[in-house]
């Protein structure tokens, strides 16, 4: 079906931290035909019967920390996850580059695997990042010197009022884990994205991906239930200094509260050891923030999105 709606969806089943209480509803759109129907049922635009709340675009939930109680939210998920498409060079793109188009519902690891087999290079630094294309674009996902915003040529966005519209990358704003399509306020959702990649030998791309994953596995809890880095790296720090190092030097590595803990592998990763609660996670985050401030007079900002 183009659009399916489920009620009382649990956020703990939709987030990699496995935390969070029920949302009002979840709307899953599998094709463009379902977007017109979605516009008629979103809160504030006709509304789901008996529901208020606010619409929230949700990908793989890999950067979400959701509170334990109920949420006045309607989760909106793009499920357009067909295989990526490759086209030849487009106007305004670096000569020799190929354009790869992927739907927002496609998992980022699947895109990387597709590009490796096709001999298209550029995304290797994102090996091990677990999100979907839509969420990865919306947060300008980055790793090992690669940011999606630097490879993006254009993005297809959907709004309830305007439908689908392509936006060129140069018309958008990008920052550290930040993407702004510059379309004003209101709800928007990534539907498709196009990236400029360069041709290379598949075996060479695979080798770089293996190297990146080995480095991450040695320094990050890649198989744990986490939401990635929970704090942003403060600006203006000396090279090599990061939020993880600050937390480590402040004694937070391995600090545990109930089922939640700062990872023993990387102090900036909050992990659910089993049976953890959002209340424990939030208390641990505030403890870490306060400890770093007392030690270094630096205020850490959360990178993870907190849904209260």
C-alpha positions in Angstrom: 0.0 0.0 0.0 1.2 3.5 -0.8 0.5 4.7 2.8 0.0 2.6 6.0 -0.8 4.0 9.4 -0.3 2.3 12.7 -1.3 3.6 16.1 0.7 3.6 19.4 4.0 2.8 17.8 6.7 2.3 20.4 9.8 4.5 19.8 11.9 1.8 21.6 11.2 -0.3 18.5 12.2 2.4 16.1 15.5 3.7 17.7 18.9 2.0 17.8 19.2 2.8 21.5 16.0 0.8 22.1 14.5 3.5 24.2 11.3 5.5 24.1 7.6 5.3 24.8 4.6 5.3 22.4 4.0 7.8 19.7 0.5 8.7 18.7 0.9 7.0 15.3 3.3 6.1 12.6 2.7 6.8 8.9 4.9 4.8 6.4 5.0 6.0 2.8 6.3 3.5 0.2 5.9 5.5 -3.0 5.2 9.0 -4.3 1.5 8.1 -4.7 1.2 7.8 -0.9 2.5 11.4 -0.3 -0.8 13.0 -1.4 -2.7 10.9 1.0 -0.1 11.6 3.7 -0.7 15.4 3.3 -4.4 14.8 4.2 -3.7 13.0 7.4 -0.8 14.9 9.0 -1.6 16.9 12.1 -2.6 20.4 11.4 -3.6 19.6 7.8 -6.8 17.8 8.4 -5.3 15.7 11.2 -5.7 12.0 12.1 -9.1 11.5 13.7 -8.8 12.3 17.4 -5.1 13.0 17.3 -3.2 16.2 17.7 0.6 16.2 18.1 3.3 17.0 15.7 4.8 15.3 12.7 8.3 14.0 13.0 10.3 12.5 10.0 12.1 9.4 11.2 14.7 7.3 9.5 16.5 4.5 11.2 16.4 6.2 14.6 20.1 6.0 14.9 20.6 9.4 16.4 17.5 9.6 18.7 17.2 9.5 22.5 13.5 9.3 23.2 11.9 9.7 26.7 10.2 6.8 28.3 6.7 8.3 28.5 4.1 8.9 25.7 5.0 11.3 22.8 2.5 13.6 21.1 4.1 12.7 17.7 3.1 11.2 14.4 6.2 9.5 13.1 6.6 9.8 9.3 8.9 7.2 7.6 9.9 7.1 4.0 10.0 3.5 2.8 11.2 4.2 -0.8 14.1 1.8 -0.6 14.6 0.5 -4.1 18.0 -0.1 -5.5 20.0 3.1 -6.3 20.2 4.4 -9.9 23.4 5.6 -11.7 23.4 8.3 -14.4 26.1 9.9 -16.3 27.6 13.3 -15.6 25.2 16.1 -15.0 25.5 19.9 -15.4 27.5 21.6 -12.7 29.1 18.4 -11.5 32.8 17.7 -11.5 33.9 16.3 -14.9 34.2 12.5 -14.7 31.8 12.1 -11.8 28.8 9.9 -11.9 25.4 10.7 -10.2 23.9 8.1 -7.9 20.3 8.6 -6.9 18.9 6.9 -3.8 15.6 6.9 -2.0 15.3 8.2 1.6 14.3 4.8 2.9 17.4 3.0 1.7 19.9 2.1 4.4 23.3 3.8 4.1 25.3 0.5 4.3 23.3 -0.8 1.3 24.2 2.3 -0.7 27.9 1.9 0.1 27.7 -1.8 -0.9 26.0 -0.9 -4.2 28.6 1.8 -5.0 31.5 -0.5 -4.1 30.3 -3.2 -6.5 29.6 -0.5 -9.2 33.1 0.9 -8.8 32.0 4.3 -7.5 34.1 6.0 -4.9 33.6 8.8 -2.3 31.4 7.3 0.4 34.0 4.9 2.0 34.5 7.0 5.1 30.9 6.4 6.0 31.4 2.7 6.4 29.8 1.5 9.6 27.3 4.4 9.8 23.9 2.7 10.3 21.3 5.2 9.2 19.1 5.6 6.2 19.6 8.0 3.4 16.9 10.5 4.5 18.1 10.8 8.0 21.8 10.8 7.0 21.2 13.8 4.7 19.0 15.5 7.2 21.8 15.5 9.8 24.7 15.8 7.3 26.2 12.5 8.5 29.9 12.5 8.5 32.8 10.1 9.4 36.5 9.9 8.7 36.7 13.1 6.7 33.6 12.4 4.6 30.3 14.4 4.9 27.3 13.7 2.8 26.7 17.4 2.2 30.0 17.6 0.3 28.9 14.9 -2.1 25.2 15.9 -2.5 24.3 17.5 -5.8 20.6 17.9 -5.1 17.9 16.6 -2.8 14.2 15.9 -3.4 12.1 17.2 -0.5 8.5 16.8 0.3 6.2 19.2 2.2 2.5 18.8 2.8 1.8 22.2 1.3 4.1 22.0 -1.8 4.5 18.3 -2.5 7.8 17.1 -4.0 10.5 19.6 -5.0 14.1 19.3 -6.0 16.6 21.5 -4.3 20.2 22.0 -5.6 22.9 21.5 -2.9 24.1 25.0 -3.5 20.7 26.4 -2.4 21.0 24.5 0.9 23.1 25.2 4.0 25.3 22.6 5.6 27.2 22.5 8.9 28.5 20.1 11.5 25.7 17.5 11.7 23.4 20.1 10.2 21.3 20.4 7.0 19.0 23.4 6.2 17.1 23.3 2.9 16.3 26.9 3.3 12.6 26.4 2.6 11.3 28.3 5.6 9.5 26.8 8.5 7.1 23.8 8.6 7.4 20.1 8.1 9.7 18.7 5.4 11.0 15.3 4.7 13.9 14.0 2.5 12.4 11.8 -0.3 15.4 11.2 -2.6 19.0 12.4 -2.9 21.7 12.5 -5.6 25.4 12.2 -5.0 28.4 12.9 -7.2 30.9 10.0 -7.0 34.1 9.1 -9.0 35.0 5.9 -10.8 37.5 3.6 -9.2 38.3 -0.1 -9.0 35.9 -2.1 -6.9 38.6 -4.0 -5.1 40.3 -0.7 -4.1 37.1 0.7 -2.8 36.4 -2.5 -0.8 39.9 -2.2 0.7 39.3 1.3 1.9 36.0 0.3 3.3 37.6 -2.6 5.2 40.3 -0.3 6.6 37.7 2.2 7.8 35.6 -0.5 9.4 38.6 -2.0 11.1 39.6 1.4 12.6 36.0 2.0 13.8 35.7 -1.5 15.3 38.9 -0.9 17.3 37.8 2.5 18.5 34.0 2.5 18.6 31.3 0.2 20.0 30.0 -0.6 16.5 27.9 -3.6 17.5 26.4 -2.1 20.7 23.0 -0.6 21.1 23.9 3.1 20.8 23.0 6.3 19.0 26.5 7.1 17.9 28.3 10.1 19.4 26.0 11.8 21.9 27.9 15.1 22.3 29.2 17.4 19.5 32.9 18.3 19.4 33.3 21.8 20.9 34.5 24.4 18.5 38.0 26.0 18.8 39.7 23.0 20.6 43.3 22.1 19.9 43.7 19.5 17.1 43.1 16.0 18.3 40.9 17.1 21.2 37.3 15.9 21.0 34.2 15.5 23.2 35.2 11.9 23.6 38.6 12.8 24.8 37.2 15.3 27.3 34.8 12.7 28.6 37.6 10.2 28.9 39.9 12.6 30.8 37.0 13.5 33.1 36.7 9.8 34.1 33.4 9.1 32.2 34.6 6.1 30.2 32.6 3.1 31.4 30.5 5.2 33.8 27.2 3.3 34.3 23.8 4.1 35.6 21.4 1.1 35.6 21.3 -0.3 32.1 22.9 2.7 30.5 26.6 3.5 30.3 29.3 5.5 28.5 31.1 3.0 26.4 34.4 1.5 27.6 35.6 1.6 24.0 34.7 5.3 23.3 33.5 7.6 26.0 31.3 9.7 23.7 29.1 6.7 22.9 26.1 6.1 25.2 25.1 2.4 25.1 22.2 0.4 26.3 23.7 -2.5 28.2 20.3 -4.2 28.6 17.2 -3.0 30.4 18.2 0.7 30.2 15.7 3.5 30.5 15.7 6.9 28.9 15.6 8.4 32.4 18.9 6.8 33.2 20.3 7.9 29.8 19.3 11.5 30.3 20.6 11.5 33.9 23.9 10.1 32.7 24.2 12.7 29.9 23.6 15.5 32.4 26.2 14.0 34.7 28.7 13.8 31.9 28.0 17.4 30.8 28.4 18.8 34.3 31.6 16.8 35.0 33.2 18.1 31.8 32.1 21.6 32.6 33.5 21.5 36.1 36.8 20.0 34.8 37.4 22.0 31.7 34.9 24.9 31.8 33.4 23.7 28.5 29.8 23.2 27.8 29.0 20.1 25.7 26.1 20.3 23.3 24.2 17.1 22.5 24.6 15.7 19.0 21.9 13.1 19.6 18.4 14.3 19.1 16.5 14.2 22.4 12.7 13.7 22.3 11.3 14.8 25.6 
